[in-house]
Amino acid sequence: MPRDTRRQIIRRPNVDSDTFGRFAETFARFMGTARFLMYMTGFVAVWLLWNALAPAHLRFDPYAFIFLTLILSLQASYAAPLILLAQNRQEDRDRVIGEQDRQANSRAHADMEFLAREMASIRMALGEVATRDYVRSELRSLLQDLEDQRQRESDEHDDSDWDT
């Protein structure tokens, strides 16, 4: 690729987006805690008490807490994009996890279909195979037939003995 020969008047900062994203997630997690609310409440309470009760020459926000409002607005203006960045990163992770889940479900579904076909083929094959109970019943039936035949032959043989 050809090099860009133009010189940049102002260099852009080189920021690692992953590092900044991790910072945004940490910041967003912290802002969602009770500890942050306690710190913020304490900060505002100290600010209000100091500027209401301190001597006039020590107050740093003499105009009805306009500076406090400015600081809270500035904090909110930085917090909102950081929270959105953290949410976008979480959404990206959720999308990847969802895709992995869909692929795993697809593989599991294919495996279940394969196993269902295998079970059906086994059932069909078993329909053609003689089972132990079937073989026993056939052997009993044959044994009964042999006993009946031997009984008839024995009866015929006994009858022929009487005739002589």
Secondary structure by P-SEA (a helix, b strand, c coil): ccccccccccccccccaaaaaaaaaaaaaaaacaaaaaaaaaaaaaaaaaacccccccccccccaaaaaaaaaaaaaaaaaaaaaaaaaaaaaaaaaaaaaaaaaaaaaaaaaaaaaaaaaaaaaaaacccaaaaaaaaaaaaaaaaaaaaaaaaaaaaaaaac
